[in-house]
């Protein structure tokens, strides 16, 4: 396996920049997930590491070796695509062994390596089938098996689960995580699904508009998002945001649209009368309470999900969500008490940066 170092990488198509000075160090054996909305540059970065896209500026090193000018076949990496990219006329076994046969690997070794990969992925009974006789999940396992048998320095995954239904995605997610645990392989995984990012990654690289917004463990990004983009992208349901003004008097409060003041039981890290954005995750809104830090919110909509309930609420003209497992809220209507605990609040300045 190998480390991957990305230094000041830039990518432009003509006069249109796509990636801006990306710096990233991926440790040997680490599982890193690139996450962000469509068009943020994450797949372009992955393809540049693979050698499928040229580098406009900067440097990529794999195992300490500069690879900018190397062809994909000379970088010793394996890529798993969204589209599976299987040969339809070949059996599962031949698809998996194709790269080994090109290298003229001895037949006995090919058979042993393919059998080992098939056992890890539950493909033993499917080795003689062709791709058209497989389900989407089975095809993705074959694509992963083809990557495994090469024993590359690194695995690159380009949204490999996006063609699968929700149940299969969940199953394959767990299998990919187990596979990484077994192989200890350096892996870079691209997705727009923040749940995949949170469950798979050792570290997440959150990207937007060609820029790295934050790098850290899943809980780093969840607990201490660096800016409004990360705060809004990581977490489901997404974080609630309120624009307003902080008042640091005897009873600290954050005044939002319509002159409604959100009571704060401890002072905020803001100057008096400072403009800011307050954020709180739906699961951190407390649906109970009494006293000076309690507000009455209007119930707009109740959304049962099975695993919990999402309440769509409002304070004046400001809308927000709360999440609860308490099924008594299935029939909620009118006004209900809510509290915003100070330890759950996030504050962002006028530029959207965390305060």
N, C-alpha and C positions, 0 to 999 in steps of 0.2 A: 504494500500500500504506500501512499505518499501524501505529503502535504501539497497544498496548492496555494500559491501566492499571486495575488492580483494587485498590481501597482499602477495607480493613476490611469486606469483604463478609460479610453474615450472611444466612442463610436459615432460616426456621422454617415448619413446617406446623402451625398452631395453637400448642400449647405444646411441640411437638417440634422442637428445633433440628436442622438438617441440616448447616449450614456455620457455622464459628466464625471470625470476624475473618480472612478470607483476604486477604492482601496479595500482589500479584504485578504485576511490570512486564514486559511482553513487548515486545521491541524490534521496530522496523520490519524486516520480512523474516525474522524469526526463526521457527524451527520448534520449538514447545514441546509436549511430550507430558505430559498429565495421566494418571498411572498409579496404580492402587491396586485393592484388592479390591472386589467388588460391594457397593454400599451405602455407599461411602466419601464420596460427594458429588461425584465428578468430572463425571458427566453433568449433574447439577443445575447446577454452576458453568458448564458450557458452554452450557446452555440459558438461563441468566441473561445471558450475554454476547450470545447470539443474540436475546434479548427474548422467548423462549418461556416463561420463568418470571419472576415479579416479584422484585424485590430487597427483602428485609425491612429491611436497613440497609446503609449503605456506598454506594460510588459506583463506576460503571464508565465509563471514558472510552475512546473510539475516535478515534484521530488528534487527541487533546486535547479532544474534545467529549464532554460528559456525555450519556449515552444512556439513563439509567435510565427515563425517561418515554417514550422513543421506541418506536414499533411496530417489529417485526422488519423490515418492508419499508423502513423509513427509516434503518436502521443500515448499509446498504451492506456486508453480509457475505453469504457463501454457505455453506450447510451441506450436508454429505454425510452421509447417514444409513446406519445398519446395514441398514435395510429397502429401500434404493434409492429408494423413493418416486417411481417412474416412473409416467407415465400410460399405462395398458395399451392404450388405443385410438389412441395416437399413435405414429408412427414414431420411430426414433432421432433423426433430424434435427429433427423437430418437438418432441420432448422437450427436446433441447438448446437449441433456439431459443425456447422458450416465453416466458421472461422478456423476451427482446428484442422479441418480437412484442407483448407487453403494453405495452412502452414505445413502441411504434410506430416502432421502428428501421427505416430503409430496407431493402428486401429485399436489395439488393446487398451492404450491409454485413453483414446477417445471414448470407448465404451465405458470405461470405469468413471471418467469424469462426468459424462452425460448421465449415467446411472446415479451418481452421487447428487448431482443437481436436481434430477427428477425426484429423488427421494425427499430432498429438502422442500420441494414445492408441490408434492402430492401429484406428480405427473406420471408415476410409474405405469399406470394402466392406459395411458394415452399416447405412448411414444410412437405408435404406428399410425395414429390418426393424422389427417391433414387439417389445416386451420379452419376450413369451412365446416368441419364437424365438431368444432369447439365453441363453447360459450365465450362471451367477452372476457370474463374473469380467467378462464382457462388460457385464452390467447395471451392475456397479459402475463400470466405465469410463464408461458413459453418464452415470451420476449425477455423476461427476467432471467430465465434459465440460460438463454443464449448469451446473456451478458455474464452470468456467473462462470460459465465454463471457460471463458477467456482468462479468468484470474487477472483482471486488469489492475492498474495502479489506483484507479478511481472509477466510481459509477456516477453517471449523470442521468437524472430522471427529468423528462420534460412533460409535466402534467400527465403522468401515466394513468391516472384513474378518472380523468374527466369524462371518458366515454361510458363509464359504468353507472348503473343505478345506485341509489343511496345505500342499499343494503350491501351490495358488492363492494362499494367503495370502502365501507367500514371494515369489511372482512379483509380486503386487500391491504388496507392501511396497517392492520395488525400484523399481517404476514410480512410486509416490508420491514416493519419494526423488528420482528423476530429475526428476519434474515440478516439485518444489519447487526443485531446482537451476536448472531452466530459467526458471521464473517469478519466483523470488525473493520469493514471496508470504508475507506474515505468516500463519502457520498454527498452529492449536491442535488437537491430536489427542488424543482420549480412548481409552484402552484399559485392559484388565486384564491384558494380555499383556506381561510385562516384556521379552521378546525384541523385540517391536515397539518398545517404548519405547527400548531400548538402541540399536537399529539406525537409528531414524528421527530421534531428537531432537538438536537443538542443546543444549537443556536439558530436563531431566526435572523435573516437579513430582510428588513422591511424596506421596500423600494416604492418610489413614486416619481413619475416624470423624469426618469433617467438618473435619479439621485438616490443614494442610500440614506434613508431617514433615521434608522436606528439598527444596531446590532446587539444582540444579547440573548440570554436564555428566554424561553417562552414566558416564564413568570416575571422576568425583568420587564419585558414589553407590556405585559398585562398590568403589573403593579405600578410601574413607573414609566409610562409612555413619554417619549422625549418631546412630542409635539401633538398638535390636534389631529394630524393625519394618522399617526400610529394609534392614538387613543380611540379614534373612530373606527379604524380598520380591524384592530385586534379585539376580540370579544363578541359574543353573540347571545342576546341582542346587543347592538352597539351602544357605546357610551352616550349618555344624555349630555347635552351642552346647553348652558344658559349664558348669554351675554349680559353684562351688567356692570355695576359699579360697587366697589367695596367701601363700606363705611366703618371706620375703626373708632367708634365711640364707646360709651359704657356698655352698650349691648351690640357687639359686632354683628354685622349682617351684610349680605350680598343682595343688592337691589336689582331685580330683573325687570323685563318688559312689563309695563303697566303699574310700576311702582311697588310691586310686591317684594318684600324683603325676606330672604331666606336666612333665618337665624343661625348663627355660628356659635357653638358652645366654647370654642377657643379662637383666638385671633388668627387671621389668615396671613400668609407671607406677602402681604401687599401694603403699599402706602395708602393712607386715607384718601378717598375719592378716586382711587386708581380704577381705570377701565380694564376689564379682564374677561375671560371666559371661565366659567365654573363647569367642571365635569364630574359626573357621578354615574357609575355603572348601575343598570337596572336592578341587578341582584343585591346592590348595597343600599337601595332605598328601603327604609324601614316603614312597614305598613302598620304602624301603631304608635301610640305615645300620647302624652299629655304634657302640658306645661309650655313654657315660653319658646321652646325650640320646635314646636309642632305646628304644622300647617294643614289646612283642609284643601285637598285636591279633588277635582271633579273627575268622575269616572266617565270616560268617553267610549271605551270599548274593552271587552274582556276576551282574550284570545287563549283558549286552552290548547296546550301542545302535547298533552299526555304526560310528559315528564315534569310539567309545571304549568304555571299560568302567567301570561304576559298581560299586564294591565296598562292600557293606554290612558294616561291621565293628563290633566291640565291645571296650571296655576295661572289664572287670568288668560292671557293670549299665548302663554308659553306651554308647549306640549312636551311630555316626557313619558318614559316607560318605567314600570317596576316589574320585577320578576319575583314570584313566590311559589312555594310548593304547597301552600295552605289552600285546600280545595273549597274552603268556605267562601273564598273570593270569587268563585264561579258565578255567584249571583250578585256580585257587588254592583251598586248603582248609587247615584246621587253623589255625596261627598264622603271621603274617607280621610282619616288623619295620616299624615306622612311625616317622616323626619329624615334629614340628610346629615348623618353623623360626620363630624369634622374629620375623623380618621379615614373616611372613605372619599374625601373630596380631592379633586385635582384642579389646579389653577394654571391658566395659560395666558401669556401676555398678548399684546395687540398683533404680534407677528406669528402667533400660534405656538410659541415655544413654551415648554414647561417652566413654571416658576418654582 
